[in-house]
Amino acid sequence: MANTKNFISVVMSTYNNETTIEKSLLSILNQTYQNFEILLMDDGSTDNTYKLCQKISKNFDKIKIYQNIKNLGLTKSLNFLINKSVGNLIARSDADDLSEKNRFEIQLEYLYKNDLDACTTRAYEIGTKRIIPGLSYYIPAKYLINYKNPFIHGTLFIKKDVLKAINLYDESFIYAQDYKLMSDLLKRNYKISIIKEPLYHLNTKNNISTIYSKEQKYYANCVRNNVIPIEKA
């Protein structure tokens, strides 16, 4: 690592993403801002995802690959990767999404220019080019968080010491872990903002949120009601 100042650790967990993982990783590797590492967890994939990750990593020393023998879920996988990271900044990305090539450059500048603890961006919905969030973007997040999560998890860009201060992701939340995280951050008065410009391309089909919509709803209600979830919801 040549430069430790503003070093970004990108954390990505993947499960059976053989059709999207390569493009997703390349969208990170081709960033205009290059002072980063990628910590990649294969979370017990049963397809060719792990082999593809190994193949890609041979050409890029920025990638560090880990593997769960069985699927442990996003929450535990992300916490593991954050604990392995060396950057003072953590960036998220999902294995079926894409980042604009200047995403990190813009988020880094925006974070420090506005004296923030974290920031996210808006996104284009893959397949439609619809911008998310839409009209709700103009409602202050501190109010909207009581009803839904206004932040796109895959675009999260946050200071690692802030994550450490709240003990990372709450592992009692198997789903809606991002909603819980952002709710906790706002309750503790950390400064978070959403960049108006879409810097991300979000997959909204056949992803965790749609496949496990019932579970997501249950855990999201736990966040809103400030209750500890039962693990087998």
N, C-alpha and C positions, 0 to 999 in steps of 0.2 A: 504494500500500500504506500504509494508515493506521497500522498497528501492527506493528512488526517483531519484537516479543517473542513467542516461541512461535508463530511463523508456520509453518504447515504447507504443504509442497509435496506435493500428491497426484500420484503418477505412475501413469499407466494407458496400456497399449498395447493396441490393438484391431486385430483382423483378421477381417473378414467377420462382424461382430456386429450387423448391421442390425436384428435382431429384439429385441436386448436392450440396446443401447448407451444408448438414451434413458432407460430406467428406471434403469439403473446410474448414469448421471451425475446424475440427479435425486435419487437416494438420497444422493449426496455433497453436492450443492448445497443440499439441505434440512437439513443438519446443524445441530444446536443451537449448535455452536461454528463461528463463521464466519470466523475469521482464517486463511484458506488460499487457495491458488491450485491450479488443476488443470492439469497438463501432460499433454496427450493426444497420443499418437502413433498415427496410422493407419499400420499396418505393411503397406502395399501391398495394401489390400483391393480385391477385384474386384467387390464388391456396392455397395450404396448407403451403406455405413457412413460414408465420408468426407463425403458430402453431408449426411447427418443430423447429423454432428458440427458442420459449418459452420452449419447451421440453428440448432442449439441454442446455439452459442457467440455468436450475434448478440444473444441476450437475456441473456447472462451474461458480464460482463467478467472473471470469475475464470478463464475457460478460455483456455488457450493451445494452439493446435493445430499439430502438426507432421505431416509426411507422408514416409514412405519410398516412393520410386518403385517399388521392389521389396521383397518381404518379406525382412527381415533377421533376424527372430526376436526373441523376448522379451528375451533377455539384452542384446544390443546396443542395443535400443530403450530399455530401462530405464536403462542407463548414460548414454545421450544425454540423456534427460530429467532425470536427477539432476544432470548437469553444467550443465543450463540452469536449474535450480531456484534460488530465492532464499531459501527457508525454512531455518531451522536444524533443522527436523524433516521427515522424509520419511514419508509414508504411502502404502501400496500399496492398490490396488483393481483387480479384474479386470472386464472389460467385459461379462461375463455373470453377474456376481454383484451382490448388493445389500448395503448397509450400513444398520444400524439408525440412526435419526436422532441418537442420542446417542453414537454410537461414538467420535468424536474427543474429545468432552468427557470421556468416561470414560477413554479411553486416555491422554490428556494428564495427567489428575490421577493416574492409577495409576503412570505412568512416573516422575513426580517424587516422589510420596509414598513410593515404594519404592526410590528412588535407582537406577533401572534405565538401561541403555543402549538397550534395546529391549523391546517387548512385542507379543504377538499376542493373539487372542481365540479362543474356540471359535465354532462356527458351526452353524446349522441347515442340513441338506441340503435343497435346494429340491425340493419334491414329496413329501417324506416327513416333514419336521420332525425327523428324527433328528439328535441332537446329535453333532458331530464336533469333536475326538476324544472317544471314549466312555470306556471304562474305562482306556485308555492315558493319559488326562489325569492320572491319579493316580501315574503312574510318572515319576520325575524325568527331565527332558529330557536331562540330561547323560549318562544311561545309554541312554535310548531312541534318541538320535541315532546310536548305533552300529549300529542295526538299521533305522531308518526315520526320516523327517522328521516330528517331532511338531508342527510349526508350520504353520499355514495361511497361505500366502504372501500372499493377498489382504488379510489383516488386519495385516500387518506395520506397525509404528509405531516408527521408529528415529531416533536422533540422526544428523544428516548427517555430523558430524565423525567418528563411528564408522565409517560407510560409507567415508568418504574414507580413513581410517586403514588399511583393509584393501583399498584400491584398487577399491572398488565390487564389482559382480558379476564373477566370473571368466568372461571371454568364451570360454574354451576349453570351457565347459559350455553347449552349445546347449540342452540340456534339463536338468532337475533343478538349475537354477541357484540356486533357493531353498534346496535341500538343501545344496548346496555352501556357500552364504553362511552359513547358520545353523550348519553344522558348523565353519566357520572361526571364527565369532564365539565359539562355546563353547570351542573349542580355545585361543583367546587370552584366555579367562576374562572375556569381557564378560558383563554381568549381563542376563539375558533371562528373562522370565516370561510365562506364558499366563494371561490373565484367564478365570476360570471361567465368567462370564456370556457366553452366545452373543450377539455383536453384529454378526453377518454371516450372509448367506444364500448358501450355496455351491452352485454348479451342478456336478454330478458326471457329467453326461451330455454326450456329444459335445464334450468339451473337450480341451485339449492332452494332458492326462494319459491320457485314454482313447483318443483317436485315435492318439497316438504312444506307446502303452504299452510297446512293445518298446524304443524309443529311450530312454524315461524309465528303464526298468529298467537298461539299459546304463550310462547316466550316473550313476544312483544307485549302482550297484555301483562305479563309479570313485570316488565320494565315500567309500564305506565302505572301499574298499581303498587309498585315498589315492594314486591313480594319475592321470596326465594322460590324458584321453580322446583317442581318435583322432577327428578331426572328422567323418568319414563312418563312423559306427558301423553 
